[in-house]
Amino acid sequence: MHRTVRNFSVVFVCLLVLGGLGVFAAVRQAHRPVGAVDVRIANEFDNYFISERGVTALLTKGGQEPVLGTRPEGPRLRELEARLAAHPFVRTAQVYRDLAGDLHADVTQNRPIARLTHPDARLDTYVDAAGRPLPLSPLYTARVATVARPGGAALPADFFQDSTGQRCLGFLRFVDEHPFWRAQVAEVIIGADGRLSFTQQVGDQRVEFGPPDNIPDKFAKLMVFYRQIPSVLGWDTYHRVNVEYQNQIICE
């Protein structure tokens, strides 16, 4: 019984000491001015839409609000996070201080999956996987499929917000998630009735995809065409390939 009480007392004292050290470290950290800023940008998809310099500029409002020498705490750190997260090419942001008092900003980039073209190229935009528009960037041009109406007309700004747009977005996500199709699909045309067609990076065929449903099955049929026809007859034998209908591939 005495041994149990003694063991409990030792554990309790250790917890108190550790807690005290944690409080001491937090207080000491809060009173230390920021001596350095460390920016880390996750870049698993080789995107370069925002740079370390750009993140630093956001943190300091272009140098108007320096962080070096200041002592930002909880509310101020959350404010800096929100400032980073408001950038269209920032998907997530975390701002914190280490035990030395230095400031860290960890950023994950947002990523476009397609480029929405406009008759006036200056009005082109990207779209991300959630259907949100992203501006073009002077830092980097994404290698993604272009999307437009027949004849090059632009899609409505809110196109991806309704059910038809969401289905088309599912098609674009599928292309983006599969490296072969991401490299092959060049220009996607979305008709007024929601039917899709696209041109390819290799081959002159226009692929008539039809409504954006049964997407994996239709791409599987197109892969059958790739494996069986061009190797025998050549890539340019057919100019139209239709995979819209079940269990059929129509070539002309």
Protein Blocks (a to p, Z undefined) as FASTA:
>chain_A
ZZmmmmmmmmmmmmmmmmmmmmmmmmmmmmpccfbdcdddddfkopafbcfklmmmmmnn
nolacfehpacdfklmmmmmmmmmmpmklmbdcddddfkopacddddddddfbdcddfbl
mlgccddfkopacdddfkbccdddddddehhiacdfklmmmmmlmmmmmmmmmmmmpmkl
mmmmmbdcddfkopacdddfedjbdcdebjaehklmmmmmmmmmmmmmmmmnopklpmbd
cfkbghiacdZZ
